[in-house]
Amino acid sequence: MNPAVAIIGFAQAPCRPSAGTTSGVETLVPLFHQALSAAQLDRREVDFWCSGSSDYLAGRAFSFVSAIDAIGAYPPICESHVEMDAAWAFYEAYVKILAGEAETALVYGFGKSSAGLLRRVLALQLDPYVTAPLWPDSVSVAALQARLAIDAGIVTEQAMAEVAARSRADATTNPYAQVSGQLRVDDLVDAPYIADPLRAHDCAPVSDGAAALVLAAGDRARRHRRNPAWISGVAHRIDPQGLGERDLTRVPSAAAAAEAVALPDDLDVAELHAPFTHQELLLRTALGIGDRVRINPSGGALCGNPMFSAGLARIGAAAEQVMSGRARRAAGHATSGPALQQNLICVLEATS
């Protein structure tokens, strides 16, 4: 029988236009301290460490190795890495604990988006034969998806503006958000396009930042946290890479992941990793999330989108809702790739 696994600690760095440092270590050392303190766990008690980052974004090979300095040179550690959002590092750590190879794990993700031309760098994840050589930036790719969804009558510019206004308002209570404040929907709809049909408020800001999660199995989780966020299911699925190989107005990989975890109808909160307003609307449809579910009480990625940790932060924010008692059942979602190509769903509950 698989052991129960729970999230017992979460921490994130403030989302900023620039972290003010070239070192991931300087960002991660205080982050690890916060996450481990929340979990009442010592660094030496972590059985497995797993990270998510990108050498392309850092501009150097094996850039994640230097970040390991934040863990410490002694005692020796068991460590792994994924070259994508740390939500997938979270999945690896979760499987490691399920397999009985670890009892505790710390997962972290970090990215310095300001280090280069982020929206151009992201073209490297596109189909290398047809699309990537054209160097389309990520906002233009998202704009193609938004235009298709609007023309199909699936979303409207009014609904997109309402998503932006709600996200900014919710982010006023999030000390880690990069942007927040009260916005009038009418003003947003009248704003100029930056990539038709997207306006500035429809797009997540370019952010530097990091996030860390602590996982523990069964009785170990209960020992370290009075109210852990128990993981009742995790699944991820992927759609074709080529933009012309799929219907961009649908997100079948998200729907398949939701089906795999049997996403419950009685969710209290859903933290959706949607870097563009129309993508939140597409995800809500794909996941079958009703109006009673509170979406992104943290403000979501629209208010701070540090590459390679924003998806992990959505899981962490959902876990915080459960650990604080504000939600009985929550879902965290992460995406990676162009136009919602890859999607991961994690369901969290107050009781195991």
N, C-alpha and C positions, 0 to 999 in steps of 0.2 A: 504494500500500500504506500503510495507517495506521501511524503510528509507535507504538512501544511507549511506554507512560506508566507512571511509577512514583511511589509515595509515598516521599519521601526525608527527611521531617521531621514530627514531631508534638509538640504540647505542649498541656497543658490546665491550667486554673486549678483549685485545690481547690474541691470542691462544698461550699457552705455554706448555712445557713438564711438568711443575709444577707451580702452581699459587703462590707458596711461602707462602701460608697461609692455615690454616685448617678451616678458617671461610668463609662461603658463604657471610656473612654480609659485610666483608671487601671488597669483590669483587663487591657486589651489590649496596652499598651506592653511590659510584661515578657513577656507570652505570645508576642508576635511575636519578641522577642529570643531566647527559648528555642527556638522552632520553626525560626527561620532559622539559629541556631547549630548545631542538630542536623543541618540540611541543608547546613551549611558554605556558606551563601549570604548575600550582602549584600542589604540592603533594595533597593538600586538595581538589583539583578539580577532582580527579580521583574517579569515581563512583564504579569501579570494578577492582580488582587485581586478576590475575590468573597466576600460575606458573607451570613449568614442571621440574621435577628432579627425582631422584631414591634413595629410601632407601637402595636398594641392593648395589648400588655403594658407598653410604655414609657409609654403614655398621652399621646403627642404625635406629630404627623405628621412623617414623614421623620426619625425619631429616629436612623436608621442613619448619616445624614450627619455628625452630630457625632462618631461613632466613627471616622470617617476621619481625624480629627486624630491618631489614634494612628499612622497610616502616615507622616505628615509632609507638609509643604506642597510640598516640592521633592525630587526632580524630579517633573514631572507624571506621573500614573498612569492606567492603563486599569482601570476598576473597574465592578463590577456588584453586584446585591443581589437576594436572594429573600426574600419575606415568609413564611418557614417554616424548618424545621430546616435548618441549614447543610449537611447531607448532600446536599440538592438544589443548593446552591451548589457543592459538590464536583462534582456531575454536570455542572453548567454549565462549570466550569473544565476538567474532563476533556474535554468536547466541544470546548472552545476550543483545547486543545492538539492534539487529533486533527485539527482542521480546519487546523492549521498556522498559526494566528493568534497563538500564544504558545508559548514553549519552557518557561517556568516559570510557576507560579501559587501564590499563597498563599490558602487558603480559611479563613475563620473564622466562628464563630457565638458569640453571646453573648445572655444574657437575665437580667434581674433579676426573678425570680419573686416575690420578697418585696415588690415595689413595690406590689402590689395584691392583690385576692382572685383568685388564679390560677385556682382551680377554677371560679369564676364567669365569669371572662374567657373561659375555653375554651368556654363555651356559645356564643360568637359564631361558632365554626366549624361549628355544627350547621345543619341545614336551616332557613332563615330564615322559612319560612311556617308550619310545623307544630311543630317541636321547640324551636328557639331561644327563641320567646316564652314558653315554660314555664320557662326558665332552669335546666335540670337541670345540676348540677355534674358535673365529669368523673368523680369517683369513683362517683357514682350510675349514670352511663352504663356504666362498666366493670362495676359490680355486676350490671346487667341482663345483660350479656354472660356474666359468670361464672355466674350462676344458670342461664341457658339451657344452658351447656356442662355444668354439673353434672347438671342434670335429664336431659340427653341421654346421660349416662354417658361423656362425652368426657374430663372431668377430675374429680378428687376434691379435697376439702379437704385430705386427707392429702398428696397430690401437690403441691398448692400450698404447703403448709407446708414440704415438703422443698426446693422451689425457693428459698424465702426463707432457710432455714437454710444451704443451700449457698452462696447469694449472699453472705450476711453473712460466712461463714467465709472465702470467697475474697477478700473486700474487705479483710481484715486486712492483706494485703500491698500494698494500693493506697493510697499516701499521699494521693491526691486524693479518696477516697471520703468521703461525709458520715456514713454509718453503717456499722458493721462489728461483728464479734464472734461468739462461739459461741452458738448458740441450740439448745434442745432441741425437736425436732419435736412431742413430746407436749405441751409447754408452749404451743406456738404454736396447736395445734388447740383447746386449751382457752381461748384468749384470747377476749375479747368482740368481737362484730361492731361495725364502724363503719358499714357499709352492707352488710347481709346479701346475699351470703355472704362479703364481704371484711372482713378484720381489718386492723389497722394494719400488720402485717408484709407484707401482700399488696400494699401500695400504695407507690409510690416517694415519697420525701420531697420536699417543695417546696424547690428548690435554686436558688441563684444560681451562675453559673459561665460559663465560656467554653472554647473549644477552637480549635486552629489546625492545619492540615495544609499541607505544602508538596509540590507536584507538579512533576515534571520529565519531559521527553521523552527517550527513547533514550539516546544517548551523554552527554547532559547529566546525566542521572540517574546514570549510571555514574561520571562524573567527580566528582560531589559526594558520593556515598554508596557505600561499598564493597559493601553488601548491601541494595539497595533492595527495597521490596515492590512487585512488578510487578502491574499491574492487568490481569487476563485477561478481565474482563467486568464491566459495570455495567448494570443495568436497573431501571426503576421502573414500577409499575403502580398503578391506582387503582380502588377499588370505589365503588358509589353512595354519595352523601352521606347519604341518608335512612336512618335506623336500621331502618325497616320494609321497605326495598327489598332487603335482603340477609339471608342467613343468618348471624347474628352468631357462630355456632359454627364457621364456616369462614373462611378467609382466602384467597380466590381470587386476590387481587392479589399476595400474597406468593408463592403457588404459580406464578403466571404469570411473575413476575419471575425466580424461580429457574429456570424452564424456559428463559427467554430467555437467561440467562447460562450455561446448561448446568451448573448447580451440581454440582460433582463429588462422588462418593461417598466419596472418600478425604480429606475435610477433617480437619485436626488440631484446629482451633479455629473456633468460631462465636461472634461477639459479636452478640447479639440485643438490639435496642432494645425491651424489654418493660417498660413502667412498672408492670405488674401481674403477679402470679405466674401467673395462669391464661393470660395472653397469651403467656408464654414457652412454655407447653405447647401452645397452639394453633399457634404459629409453628413449633415443632419438627415437628408433624404436617404442616403445610402445606408445609414445606420438605423433608420427608423426611429429617431429620437423625437419624442413628442414635445408639445409646448410646455408641459409641466416641469420638464427637466431644466435646471439652471445651467446655462452654457457659459463656460469660461468666467467664473467669478473672479479669477485672478486678472482678467483683462486679456489673457491669451497672448499668442505670438504677435498679434497686431499691435501690441503695446510694448514689445520687446522680444526680439527674435535672434538670440545668439546662436549662430550656426553650431550644430552638433551637440547642443545641450537643450535646445528649446523643446524638443520632443520628450526628453527625459524630465524636463521641468513640468510638462503637462501631467505626467504620471505622478511626480512628486506633489504637485499642487492638488491633484485629486486625492492622494493619500493624506495630505494635511487636512482636507475636509473631513475625512473619516476619523483620523486620529484625534482631531479636535472635538468631535461629536457633532459637527455641523451637518454631517451627512451620514446616513446609514449605509448607503451603497453608492459608489461612484465609479466612473470609467475614465481612464486616461488614454489618450490617443496620440500617436506620433506618425509623421509622414516623412518620406524621403524620396528623392528623385523628382523629375519634372512633372508638373501638373497632377500631383497626388498619385504618383506611380506606385509607391510602396506604402503600405499602411499596417500599423500595429495597434492592437487593442488590448488593454489590461483592465480587468474588472476587480474592484476592491470592495471589501465588506468589513463591517465592524466586528463580526464574529466569524470564527473559523468553522 
